[in-house]
Amino acid sequence: MEVKPAEGKSFDTEFPVVIIGGGFCSLTAALTLKDSGTAVVILEQGARGVDDTLELMAGDIQAKAKQLADPCPIFLLVAGRLVKF
């Protein structure tokens, strides 16, 4: 993966913590940081050729929890704003 310099680029928003990737561990870290009062943003790049939905993400979380997770927090988690680029 090539990392390109940000020279000449500006961003309207700043966050003390930026998490790259929206996997289970990343989301857990983001929720923990948010609960402690830290502003955080998650950047996730959609996979090419994968038809992903919020429902599929919620189902994946439930599957990893062996269908024992409370669906309400999962819904709140996946219904949040997603940053796509």
DOTOR-79185 format. One record per atom (N, C-alpha, C, O, CB): residue number from 1; x, y, z. Coordinates in steps of 0.05 Angstrom, whole numbers. Each point is the difference from the previous one (the first is absolute). Glycine has a CB too. Layout:
# DOTOR-79185
R/NUM/X/Y/Z
...
END
This chain:
# DOTOR-79185
R/1/17/-23/0
R/1/-17/23/0
R/1/18/25/0
R/1/18/2/16
R/1/-55/-27/8
R/2/31/43/-42
R/2/15/25/-1
R/2/-12/21/18
R/2/-24/4/1
R/2/36/-15/-48
R/3/5/24/62
R/3/-8/22/18
R/3/8/26/-14
R/3/23/5/-5
R/3/-19/-33/48
R/4/-24/44/-49
R/4/5/25/-14
R/4/3/23/20
R/4/-15/1/20
R/4/-10/-18/-61
R/5/43/36/36
R/5/3/23/18
R/5/-25/18/-1
R/5/-14/1/-20
R/5/64/-3/15
R/6/-55/15/27
R/6/-24/18/2
R/6/8/29/-6
R/6/-15/18/7
R/6/-5/-49/26
R/7/43/35/-46
R/7/8/28/-6
R/7/-21/14/-17
R/7/-10/-11/-19
R/7/58/-3/21
R/8/-54/38/6
R/8/-20/16/-15
R/8/-29/-8/6
R/8/-18/12/-12
R/8/52/-7/-23
R/9/-38/-24/52
R/9/-27/-8/7
R/9/-8/13/27
R/9/17/4/17
R/9/-11/-48/-41
R/10/-32/50/26
R/10/-10/10/26
R/10/-25/-14/7
R/10/-15/-10/-17
R/10/36/55/8
R/11/-26/-47/34
R/11/-24/-14/10
R/11/-15/19/19
R/11/12/14/16
R/11/11/-59/-20
R/12/-50/45/1
R/12/-17/17/16
R/12/-3/-9/29
R/12/-8/16/17
R/12/-15/-4/-59
R/13/28/-37/47
R/13/-5/-12/26
R/13/25/-13/11
R/13/16/-12/-16
R/13/-64/5/3
R/14/52/8/39
R/14/22/-13/13
R/14/-11/-18/22
R/14/-19/7/13
R/14/50/32/-24
R/15/-18/-61/15
R/15/-7/-19/21
R/15/25/-8/15
R/15/21/-3/-13
R/15/-60/-14/-13
R/16/38/14/52
R/16/24/-8/15
R/16/7/-29/-6
R/16/23/-8/2
R/16/-34/40/34
R/17/-9/-48/-44
R/17/5/-29/-6
R/17/-13/-6/-27
R/17/-24/5/-4
R/17/27/-17/53
R/18/12/-1/-67
R/18/-11/-10/-25
R/18/6/-30/-1
R/18/23/-9/3
R/18/-16/54/-27
R/19/-28/-60/21
R/19/2/-29/-2
R/19/-4/-9/-29
R/19/-20/8/-12
R/19/4/-13/60
R/20/35/-10/-58
R/20/-2/-10/-27
R/20/-11/-28/0
R/20/12/-18/12
R/20/27/47/-26
R/21/-61/-32/1
R/21/-13/-27/-2
R/21/-23/-2/20
R/21/2/10/23
R/21/41/-30/-38
R/22/-64/7/7
R/22/-24/-2/17
R/22/-5/-29/9
R/22/-23/-8/1
R/22/4/47/-25
R/23/40/-53/31
R/23/-4/-27/10
R/23/-10/0/29
R/23/-2/22/12
R/23/38/-38/-43
R/24/-42/-7/41
R/24/-11/-2/27
R/24/18/13/21
R/24/-10/15/17
R/24/-12/-57/-31
R/25/48/37/13
R/25/18/12/20
R/25/2/30/-3
R/25/1/15/19
R/25/25/-57/-19
R/26/-26/52/-25
R/26/0/29/-5
R/26/-24/13/11
R/26/1/21/12
R/26/26/-29/-53
R/27/-51/-4/36
R/27/-25/11/10
R/27/-1/0/31
R/27/-10/19/12
R/27/-13/-34/-55
R/28/34/-6/55
R/28/1/-2/29
R/28/17/22/11
R/28/-7/13/20
R/28/0/-62/-22
R/29/30/54/-11
R/29/18/21/9
R/29/-13/27/-3
R/29/2/17/18
R/29/38/-45/-31
R/30/-54/32/-9
R/30/-13/26/-5
R/30/-22/5/21
R/30/-3/22/10
R/30/13/-27/-59
R/31/-26/-15/55
R/31/-21/3/21
R/31/12/5/27
R/31/-10/17/15
R/31/-19/-47/-41
R/32/51/17/33
R/32/14/5/25
R/32/10/28/2
R/32/-3/13/20
R/32/15/-61/-18
R/33/1/57/-23
R/33/10/28/-1
R/33/-23/20/2
R/33/2/20/15
R/33/36/-35/-43
R/34/-60/10/13
R/34/-23/18/1
R/34/-12/1/28
R/34/-6/22/10
R/34/-4/-32/-58
R/35/8/-13/61
R/35/-11/-1/28
R/35/18/15/19
R/35/-10/10/21
R/35/-10/-54/-31
R/36/46/47/4
R/36/18/14/18
R/36/1/30/-7
R/36/14/16/13
R/36/13/-57/-8
R/37/-43/49/-25
R/37/-2/28/-7
R/37/19/9/-22
R/37/3/24/-6
R/37/-16/-16/52
R/38/26/-27/-59
R/38/19/7/-22
R/38/-14/-1/-27
R/38/-14/-20/-6
R/38/52/1/34
R/39/-34/40/-43
R/39/-12/0/-27
R/39/17/-19/-18
R/39/24/0/1
R/39/-41/48/5
R/40/3/-64/-22
R/40/14/-19/-16
R/40/-15/-2/-27
R/40/-24/3/-1
R/40/40/-29/42
R/41/-1/20/-62
R/41/-12/-5/-26
R/41/11/-27/-11
R/41/24/-6/4
R/41/-29/56/-13
R/42/-12/-65/-4
R/42/8/-25/-12
R/42/0/4/-30
R/42/-20/8/-11
R/42/2/-36/50
R/43/40/21/-52
R/43/1/1/-30
R/43/0/-29/-10
R/43/16/-16/8
R/43/9/60/-8
R/44/-44/-50/-17
R/44/-3/-27/-11
R/44/-3/3/-30
R/44/-16/15/-10
R/44/-6/-32/53
R/45/37/1/-57
R/45/-2/0/-29
R/45/-16/-25/-8
R/45/8/-22/7
R/45/36/47/-12
R/46/-65/-21/-9
R/46/-16/-22/-9
R/46/15/-19/-19
R/46/15/10/-17
R/46/-56/19/23
R/47/36/-54/-3
R/47/13/-20/-17
R/47/-12/1/-28
R/47/-24/2/-3
R/47/34/-31/43
R/48/6/28/-60
R/48/-10/0/-28
R/48/-14/-26/-6
R/48/11/-21/6
R/48/26/53/-19
R/49/-60/-30/1
R/49/-14/-23/-8
R/49/-15/-14/22
R/49/-12/-22/-4
R/49/46/17/-30
R/50/-35/17/58
R/50/-14/-12/23
R/50/-25/17/5
R/50/2/24/4
R/50/41/-43/16
R/51/-66/6/-21
R/51/-25/14/4
R/51/-6/-1/30
R/51/-13/-19/9
R/51/-4/8/-55
R/52/27/30/62
R/52/-3/0/29
R/52/-23/18/8
R/52/-5/21/-13
R/52/54/-30/18
R/53/-62/3/16
R/53/-22/16/11
R/53/3/2/30
R/53/15/-16/12
R/53/-46/2/-50
R/54/17/32/51
R/54/0/2/29
R/54/-12/-25/12
R/54/9/-9/21
R/54/-13/59/-24
R/55/-15/-62/-10
R/55/-13/-24/10
R/55/21/-23/0
R/55/0/-16/19
R/55/-45/31/-36
R/56/61/-17/-4
R/56/21/-21/-1
R/56/20/4/22
R/56/10/-19/13
R/56/-16/15/-62
R/57/14/30/54
R/57/19/6/21
R/57/-12/-8/27
R/57/14/-13/17
R/57/5/51/-44
R/58/-44/-32/32
R/58/-13/-7/26
R/58/-1/-30/3
R/58/5/-11/21
R/58/-32/53/-23
R/59/20/-56/-20
R/59/-1/-29/1
R/59/27/-12/6
R/59/2/-20/14
R/59/-39/21/-46
R/60/59/11/21
R/60/27/-10/4
R/60/7/3/30
R/60/12/-18/12
R/60/1/29/-59
R/61/-20/12/58
R/61/6/4/29
R/61/-15/-20/17
R/61/11/-12/18
R/61/-4/61/-27
R/62/-33/-54/2
R/62/-16/-19/15
R/62/12/-28/-3
R/62/1/-15/20
R/62/-42/43/-26
R/63/50/-35/-18
R/63/11/-27/-4
R/63/25/-4/17
R/63/4/-21/12
R/63/-22/21/-59
R/64/35/21/48
R/64/25/-2/17
R/64/-7/-2/29
R/64/16/-11/16
R/64/9/37/-51
R/65/-48/-15/43
R/65/-9/-1/28
R/65/-17/-25/5
R/65/-12/-2/22
R/65/14/52/-19
R/66/-3/-68/-22
R/66/-15/-25/3
R/66/-30/6/5
R/66/-13/-14/15
R/66/54/-10/2
R/67/-51/45/-29
R/67/-28/9/1
R/67/-8/7/29
R/67/-24/0/6
R/67/14/-30/-44
R/68/29/37/55
R/68/-6/7/28
R/68/1/30/5
R/68/-7/9/22
R/68/26/-53/-9
R/69/-11/60/-32
R/69/2/29/4
R/69/-27/13/-1
R/69/-18/-9/-14
R/69/63/8/-7
R/70/-48/22/37
R/70/-25/16/0
R/70/-1/14/-27
R/70/18/15/-6
R/70/-17/-9/57
R/71/-23/-9/-66
R/71/-1/12/-27
R/71/-2/30/0
R/71/8/13/-19
R/71/-29/-54/4
R/72/12/53/37
R/72/-4/30/1
R/72/27/14/-3
R/72/3/18/-17
R/72/-43/-24/45
R/73/61/0/-12
R/73/25/14/-3
R/73/13/-6/-28
R/73/13/18/-11
R/73/-6/-20/60
R/74/-11/-22/-59
R/74/10/-6/-27
R/74/-13/18/-20
R/74/14/11/-18
R/74/-5/-59/31
R/75/-35/51/-12
R/75/-14/18/-18
R/75/11/28/2
R/75/5/13/-21
R/75/-46/-41/24
R/76/44/38/21
R/76/10/27/4
R/76/29/3/-11
R/76/7/21/-11
R/76/-36/-16/52
R/77/45/-26/-38
R/77/27/1/-10
R/77/0/1/-30
R/77/14/17/-12
R/77/1/-43/51
R/78/-30/9/-53
R/78/2/-1/-29
R/78/-17/22/-13
R/78/4/6/-24
R/78/5/-55/27
R/79/-27/61/11
R/79/-17/20/-12
R/79/13/28/1
R/79/-10/19/-11
R/79/-30/-45/25
R/80/64/28/-1
R/80/15/25/1
R/80/9/8/-28
R/80/-1/-15/-19
R/80/15/5/66
R/81/-4/35/-48
R/81/10/9/-26
R/81/25/-14/-8
R/81/18/-4/16
R/81/-38/49/-7
R/82/22/-53/-34
R/82/24/-13/-11
R/82/14/19/-19
R/82/-13/14/-16
R/82/-8/-59/21
R/83/47/47/-3
R/83/15/16/-18
R/83/10/-17/-22
R/83/14/-20/4
R/83/1/51/33
R/84/-23/-24/-62
R/84/9/-15/-24
R/84/17/18/-17
R/84/-6/23/-3
R/84/-35/-52/5
R/85/61/17/-14
R/85/17/15/-19
R/85/10/-17/-22
R/85/14/9/-17
R/85/0/21/54
END
